[in-house]
Amino acid sequence: MATLAAAPAGVDVEERPRASMFTYRLAYPGVHAPATRCFQRRGMRPSLPKDPRCVFEFAQRSRATFQRAHGHTCVTNNIFVHRGLADKARLACVLSAMPADAAPPFPAPSFVGDGPVALMHAAAGDTSHRNGPWCIKAASVNNSLGLHFFPSWAALRDGLEEFCARHAEERAFVVQPYVADRLVLYHGRKCHVRLNVLVAGRQGHVFVHRTPVVHVAQAVFEPAAYEDRAVHITNHVASHTTASRVTLAHVGEDAGVDALATCAFDAMCDSVARLMRGLVGHGNEFLPTENCFELYGFDFFLQHTDEGVLRPVLLEVNSGPGLEGRVDERLCEEIIEDTLQLVLDPWHDPAAAVGKAPCPAGYRALGPFFGTPSPQRPLDVASATFLAHLEKVRRFERRLDDEDAGSESGRSAWHAIEWSHVLAVAATGARRPCAPRLFMRSALVRKDRLAVYCGAYLPRTTTVASSSALLAAVEASSSSLFVLKPAASSNAHGVVSFNRDGVHALTSRFSPPRLHVVQDYVQPWLLQQCGGRKMHFRALVLCAGECNVYLHEEVRVLCATRPWTRDKLDDALVHVTNASANPDGTNLSLAELHDDEGKPVKERVWSQMSDICRGVFQSLEKAPRREFLRLTNTFEVFGFDFLAAGVGNGKVVLLEANPEPSRTLFPDPIVVGPDCLDGPGAPSLTHFRQII
């Protein structure tokens, strides 16, 4: 194996959090940096939903993978049925249906319809609030984009048809009285309070974050200026005058009321609790489930009553809130950290959770509203079935760790690199400091992904994840012999040769979360020099920088222990050529190999290998960056395994590409250092030939 460079200077690996075997998916706009830091503190790495180790998802609703959460293999930050909260029309219906003494204060009466006619029909029976200003909202549009104000009922009626026509794609609208009197203002400007609320688990545990943020309009409040959105719109998306976070304490200081922050927070928590109680028993509107949680942004106006009491008026509830990332990234990180302590830590790292308070200091617990928790599992975000899945993944990862035991660099070599530092350097186009691994390479080193992008250079390969898929792959092939391999293993671990009659005996091998590939068995090129034994070629391929690829001149020929035969498919010493499976097998240089006529085979085999390598890396350029990404300051040596087919007199095909190839196969040390990034002429490239 090549001797590789160390991680960039200044990286203290010992101070890193212990690496987790589990990964997460992050697809939540606006919170990427603070959320990433929270996951990094837990030793977790980003991944994709198809990765069985990806057991936690923090994503916007349109990109959520509900099928995995409901299949008990992932925890997601989205609740599937939540329209009674997040849809303005359904929320208005829920609030209107609640008894007056049980409902939280909200703009009433609220009328819901799918167009002008339906809205006027809904309002026809109620004429008690026709005086004063009104507003109309599109039910599913956020950030104040589907919102308009009217000074009177007559103006609303006249402008209704035009507004609905501008939002023809909307299926519902809400008409409400505009709350304009006795408002609590900040520096004379209209404002609303954003309260971040977490709902978790099937029993609907509700937690309210203790740091609400005040959103302030751009212009001084003048109730009559209904066309001026700078006066009436308070969303951060529309208002850019607030240079820093405004809190309830600031509003209280401006109003001269010391207790405003405490009183307002208590009253808003009461409104949240009232609404959640009103949703109980209405599973078609809101249905919390196991393996799901969600953060909501509750928006309130604060209003003085005739009795001098502070009254929060619930305006709307937003799913996928910005978590104050636009205003204060530190607060955003605090909210995410507090949330992960509740919904991730108890099952991800139970030992670390021991002794911690059941509720982080940043949250106030309002209690479960949809069931009674058991004493053993007071916060049951993760289902028992999901916990069983975690144990399966743990066992699977331990097996891989055992397979990699004895490898000099092991599975931690990639993870030991400070990738944030490497990426920052790469963004400048510099080559130093560098990393001795490619940043993304799964399209090359995973057998299932390699077949997707480079199938033309492999034997016929099909990815299978079930016994039925295996049977279908065999049925679709014209071959009579096959090879089954785990998609992510190495050293011939789990490789099985079989014929059509033996396929049914393999069905027991398929247990999640492991993928396999099934390949047509290539009848090997048998040479007298190798005693009629099956052989394969191990070549070292160096990827350096963004565009250079080199093939080492020294190629090893690895032979099985026993002569090849189509029979004895269960004898690994006949059909497996890996050195780890053949301690007594032959290992010679390709330069020493001759065909049965005594002619050297190196040049024609080496030429075919270089053509295949060139084609492979050109094909990988089409792979997504999340699966294959080379940077200006990264390099890596891979072990490519080739097989010469008996049909075609030595036609070479690619079998697989291996990261961290074993150094013991080569008689002389092959040292590759950072100088390989400098191009031809570097000492590290003395015995490499450039192919790209």
N, C-alpha and C positions, 0 to 999 in steps of 0.2 A: 504493500500500500504506500502511496505517496505520503511524505512527511509534510504536514500542512501547517500554515501559519496560525498563531494564537489569536485570541479575540483582541479587539482594539485596546490600546493602552488606556489605563484609567478605569477599567471595568473591574469592579470587585465582585466576583461571582459569589463569594461567601455571604455577601449582604443581600443577595437576592432572596425573595420568598421561595419557599420550597415549591418546585414545579408540580403542577397538578396534571394528572392524567386526563382530566376532562377539559373540554374546550367550550367556547361560547361563540354565538353569532351576534354581531352588532350591526344593525342597519337602522339607526335612529338619527335622523338629521339634526344637526345643531348641538349634539351632546357627545360627539365621538371622542374628543380628547379627554374630557373628565371621566367618561365611562370607561375608556381604555385604561386609565390610571387605576380605577377601582378594581378592574379585573386583574391587572398586573400585580396588584398587592396580594391577590389570592393565587398567584402563580399560574393563572389560566391564560391560554393562547386563543387567538381568534381562529375560526374555522367556518365551515359551511354546513347547512342542514343535512346534507347527505352523509356527513361524517358521523358515525355512531357515537363517537366520543363527545360530540356537540350536544350537551345536555341542558344548555341554558340559552335562551334567546331574548335579546333586547332589541326589538325591531318595530318600525312603524307598521300599522295594521295591514296595509296593502301588501306587505312582504312577510307577514306572519305565516308560520307553518302549523296551522291548527291540527293537521292530521297527525303530526308527531306528538303534540301535547295530548290530544285525545287518545292517541295510541300508547300513552304512558312511556314515551322515550325521550321527552324533553319538557322543560318548564318554559313557558312563554309569557311575555308581558302583555298579553291581550286576552280579554274575555270575549268569547265568541258571541254571546247574546248580551248586548249592552245598550240597545237602542233606547231603552227607557231613561238612560242617563245622557248618552252622547248625541242623540238625535233631538234637535230643538223642538220638533213637532211632537215627538213621542213624550219628551219631558214635560211639555206643556199639558199634554193629555193626562199624564200621571199626576201632576200637581193639581190640575183642575178636578180630578176625580177624588182627591183626598178630602176628608172632612176639614172644614175651615180651621177647627181648633187643633188639628194634627199636622197640617201642612206647614212647611216653612214659608215665610213671607216671600211672595213673588209677584210680578206685575200681573194683576188680574183686573178684568177678565182677559183671558188669552183665547184667541180663535185660530183654529187650524183648518187648512183646506189646500187643495191641489191647484187652485187657480182663483181668479177674481170672483167667479160665480159662486164657487164653494165657500170662499171666505165670507162673502156678503150673506150667504144663506146661513152660515154658522153664527154670524153676528146679529141676525135678524131678530132673534128673541130677546136680546139684551140691549137696552137703550140707556142704561143707568150711567154709563161712563162715556157718553159721546162727547162731552166737553173736554178740552185740553188736547195736548199733542199725542201723536201715536207713532209707532215704529213698526216696520215689517222686516222679518228675517227669512232668508232662505234656510231650510231646515238642516242641510248638511254642509254648509259653507262656513269655514272659520276665518279668523283674522279680519273680521269686519268687512269682508268683500261682498257679502250678500245682505247688506243692512242699509235701510233708508229711513229718514225721519220726515214726518209730516206735521204741520202746525195744528191741524184740526181733522176731525173725522171726514169732513167734506173733501179736504185736500187729499186724504188717504183714498177715499172712494174714487176720486178723479184720476189719481196717479197709479192705482192698483194694476190696471191692465198693462200699462207700459212697463212697470217694474217686473211683473210676472213674465212678460215677453222677453225682457233682457235676461232672465234666468229660466228660460224654457226647459233647460235640462233638469231642473229641480222637480222633485216629485211632490214636495209639500212646502208650505209657507206658514209662518206664525205671525199673527197680528197682535200686538200688545200695547197697552198704554205706555207712553214714554215717561219714565221716572225722572222728574225734573225739579220737584220742590223739596225743600228742606234737606238737600244733599250735603254730605260732609265733603268739603272741597280741600284741596291742597294748594296753597299759594293762589287761591282764587280760581283754580282750574279743576275741572271735573276729573274724578279718578274712580277707579274700581280696584277691588282687592282680589288678587289671585291666591287661592288656597289650594295647595297640592295635597291630594287625598289618594291614599293607597287602599285598594280593595284586593284581598288575597285569599286564596283557597276556596273550597266549596262551601264553607260555612260563612263566607262573606265577612272576614275580619277586616275592620275598617280602621285606618290609622291616618291622622291628620298631621301634616308636618307643621312644626311650631314656628316656622319662619315664612309667614305670608309676605307677598311683595305687592306694593301698590303701583298700579299702572296709571300714568297721568297723561291727560290730553295736552296738546301743543299750545292752545290758546286759552285765554281767560274765558270763564264760563259766562255765556249770555244765552239764556233759554230761547230767545226769539230767533237766534241765528241758525235755523234748522238746516240750511243748505251748506253751512260751513263745517266740514268734517273735522277740521282742526280743533273746533270747540267741543264736539260731541263724541269723537272717537278716542278711546283711551288705550286701545291695544298697543303693545310695544311695536308691532309690525307697522302700524300707521304713525306712531308718535316717536320722534327721535330727540326730544328735548331733554330727556332724563339722562344725564351723564353718568349717574351712579344709582345704586339701588335705593328706592324709597320704601321705608317700612312703616308699619302702623305707629311706631313710636314717633317717627317724624311727623305723621299726620296729627297725632295727639298733641305734640309740641306746637304745631302750627295753629291748632284749634284751641290751645290753652286748656286741654283736658288731659291730665296726667294718666288717668286710668283708662283712656280710650283703647289702647292696645289690648289690655287684658279683657276688657268688657267686649270688645269687638270679636276677639278670638273665641271667647266662650260662646258668644251668641252664634257665630258662624258654625262652630262645632255642633251646637244644638240643631241648627238647620240641616247640617249633613246627616245627623242621626235621624231626624224626622223624615227626610227623604228616603233614607235606606229602609226605615221601617215601612214606609209606604210602598216600597217595591217588593217586600216579602209576599210570597204567594203569587207573584206575577212573573212566572218563568218565561213567558213570551216577551217580556220587556227587559228583564235583567236576570241572568242566571249564572252566578259564580260557580266555577267547577274546579276540580283538582288539577294540579299542574298549571294553573293559570293565575295570574295576578294582573292588575292594571293600575296605572297612575292616571288620575283625572285632575283637570284644572277647574275648580269651582270658582266662578266669578260672581262677586257680590258688589252692589252699591251699599254704602252706609248712609243711613237716613235718620234724621232726628224725628221723633214722634212728638205729638202734642203734649205728652206727659214728660217729655225731656229724656226719654229712654233711647238708647242707640239701637237701631233696628237694621240688621243686614237684609238686603233684598236680593234673592237669588236670581241672577240673570240667565245663566246657562252653565252647562258642564261640557268641558272639552276633553276629548280623548287625544292621546299623544301630545300632551302639553310640552312646551319648550323647556320646562324645568328651570326657567330663569337663565338659561345659557346665554341669551342675548344681553342680559343685564349684568350678571355676576357669575362668572364661570366657577368661582370657588363655592358659591352657594349651590350651584348646579351639581358639583361634585359631592357636596355634603348630602344633598337629597338622594343621589344615586347610592352613595355609600350607606346611608341609613336604610335605604330600601333593600339593598343586597344583604345587609345584616339580618333582615327579616325573612326574605324569600329565598336566599341562596345558601347562606352560611350554615344553617341548622342541618342540612343534608349533604352539603358539599364537603364540609370539614367539621363533623360533629365534635371532635376533640377540642377544636379551637373555640367552639360555641359554649363549651361547658363553663359555668361560672359567670357568663355574661347575663345582663338583665334581659328579660324576655322582650322588652321593647326598648329600642335605642332612645337616647335622650332627645334626639331630634324629632321624635314622633309622639303624639298623644294617641293612645289606644281608645277607641270608642266601643270596642267589643264586637264579637260576632253577631250578625243579624239574621243569618240563614240556617242556624243550627247550633247545637251544643257541642263544643269540642270535648274530646276524651282527655283524661288527665295525662295519659301517656304521650299524646300528640296534640298539645294545645293549639299549635298553628300548623294545620295540615295542608300546606301548599302542595307538597309532593305526595302523590298517592303511594300506597304500599306496592302497587305494581311497578311504579316508576323506580322505587327504591330497589326492587328486585332487578330491574334493568341495569341500574348502576352497578350492582354486584356482578352482573354478567360482564359488563364492560371492564370492571376491575380485574376479573379473572382473565379476560382476553388480553389485557395490557400486561398482566404479569407473565403470561405465556410468551408474549413478544419480548419482554425484558429478559426472560430466561434464554430465549433464542439468541439474543444479542450478547449474552454473558460471554466473556472471552474476547469480544471485539475490543480493540485497543481504544477506539474513540467512543464507541457506544452510541446510544440514541441521544445522549445529551450534547453531542458536539454542536449540532445546529442551535440548540436552545441556549447554549452557553454564550452565544454571540449577542452583543448589545445592538440589536437591529435598529433601534431608533437612532443610534449614533451612526451606523453604517448608512442608513437611508438619508440622513441629513448631509453626509459627505457626498453621497451619490447625486443628490440634488444640485450640487455645485459643479458636477462633471469631473471631480477630482478622482484619482485612483488610490490615494492614501488618506487616512488609514483604510485598510481593506478587510474583507472577511473571506475565509477559506471555504465558504459554502455559498451556493446560489440561494437567493432569497426565496423564490418559489420554484419548485422542481417536481411536484407531484405528477405532472403530465409525463415526466420521464421515468421516474423511479417506481411508480405504482403500475403494476402490470395491467390493471383494468383501464387506467387513463392512457397509458402508452398505446394500447390497442385502438383507442378512439382517434388519436391524431396520427399515428404512424403504423396503422394496420397493414399498409401495403408492403412493409418490410418484414412482417412477422408471419409465422404460419397462421392459418385461419384461426382467429381468436374471438371468443364470445365471453362476455361477463355474465356470471350467473350468481343468483342469490337465493335460490330455492331448488328443491329437487325437480319441480316441474320445469323450471328454466333449464336445468341441466339436461333433462330428457329431450326438451325441444331443441337444444343446441346440437345434441348428438343426432337427432332425427334429421336436422337440416343439413348435416355434413355428408359428404360422399366418402369420407375416410372410414376405415375400419378400426383404427387405433387412435387413442386420445390420451392427452395428458391433462390432469387437473392440478391447479396450483392455487394456493391462497394469494389474493391480490397484493398483499402487503408484506409477505414474508420473504426471507432469503435463506441461503445455505441449504437449499433443497428441502427445507422443512415443510412437511405436509404435501409434497409432490407425489402424485399417484398416477401410474400408467394403467390403462384399462381398455377393454374392447367393448363392442356394443352389448355383448351378453353380460358384461360386468357392471353396467351403468347403474342398475337398480341397487346394487350393494353399496353404492356411495351416498345414497339419500340421507343417511344418518349423519353425514358430515356437515349438513347445512343447519347451523344454529346461529341466530344473530349474535353479534353484529358483524360476522365475517363474510366478505365477498370473495369469490373465487373466479378464476378464468379457466376456461376449457379450450385447449388448442388441439388442432389436428396433429397427430404424432408424425414427425418427419423421419422417414426411414433414413438412417445415417449412412454417410460415406465411410465404408470400411476399408482400411488399408492393412496390408500385410505387416508393415512396420509396427503397427499398433496391435498386432495379434488379432485382428478382426473385432476389436472392441470399439464400442461407441465412444466418440470423442466430441469435445466442443472447444472453441477457441476463446480465451480470455484476453481482451484488449483493453488498454487503459486510454480513456478519452478525457482530454482536458478542455474544459470550457473556461475561457479567460475573458473578463470584461463583457461588453455588450455584444460582440460580434465574432470573436476569434475562437476557433475550435481546432484542437490538435489531436493527432493519433500517435501513440508511442510506437516506436519501431519494434520493440520487443513484445511479441505476442506469445502467450503460453498455450500449449496444447494439453488438455486435461482429459484423461481416458478413464473409462469405467474399469472395474476390477476384473470382470468376467467377460468372455466373448458374447457378442450380441446375438440375440435370437428373438424372433417374434413371440415366442412362448415365454413362460416364466415372468409374466408382467408384474408379479408381486415381488420380484427379486430386485431390490434397489441397486445391487452391485452389478447388474446387467444394464439397467436403463438409466441410472443416475450417474452423471459424470462429475458432479461437484467434488472438490477436494475434501470437503468436510465429511462427505459420505463414503469416500474411497481412500482410506489411509494408505492402502497398498497400491493405489492406482498410479498410472504413469503421468509424469509432468515433464514435458520437454518443450524446447523452443520451436516455434514455427519454422525457424531457419533450418532446423535439423530434419524437418519432415519431407518425405519423398512419396510420390505416388507409386503404384505397383510396377510402373515402367522405369522407376529410378529417377524420375525428373523432380526437381525441387518444386514445391507447391506454394512457397511463401508469396511470390509476387502476385500470382493470380488470386490467391485468397486475400492478401492484404489490399489489393486493388478493389475487390468486391466489398470488403469491410469499409474502406474509406468512402466508397460511393454510398453505402447504406448510411454511414454516420452523417455524411453531408445531407442526404435526403431527410434523415430523422430531424436534424436541427432546423432545416428549412421548413419542415412540416410543423415543428413546435412553435415557430413564429406565429402561427395561426391560432395557437392555444390562448385562452384568456390569461390575463396577467396574474390572476389569482392562482393559476395552476403552473405557469412557467414564466419566470421573470428574472432576467439577468441584468446586473447593474455594472456600471463602469468600474467599481471597486470590489467586485466579487469574482471568485474563481473556485473551481472544484474539479476533482478527478473522479471519474466514474468507471466502473468495471462493466464493459459491454460483453455479453456472452453471445457467441455466434455458433451456428451449427452448419456443417456442410452436408448437403443432401446426397444420398446415393443416387437418386434419380436426377440426371443432369450433370453427372460426373463432377460433383463437388460444388454445386451451386450453393452459395452462402445465404443463409437467412439469419435474421436477428431473433434471439430468444427473449432477452430482457436486458435492462440496465440497472446496475446495482450501485448504491451510494457506499462510500467508505470501503472500497475493495481491499481484500486482504493483501498485506505486503509479503506474506510468507510464500506466495506463489512465485515470486520473482527472485532470482539468485542475487541480484545486485540491488542495493537500495535506490529507489527512485525518489528524488527530493524535488518537490515543487514548492517554490516560495512566492512571495508577492511580486518578485521581478517578472513573473510570467505575464503580468498585466502590461508590461512595457513593449511586448511584441517580439517578433523573431530576433534572435541574437542574444536574448536573455539567457543566463547560465541554466536556468531551470528548464529551458526548451532544447537543450543540446541534443537529446535523442527523440524529440517529438517532431513530427511532420505536420505542417499546417494544412488543413483540408478546407477550412472556411476562413 
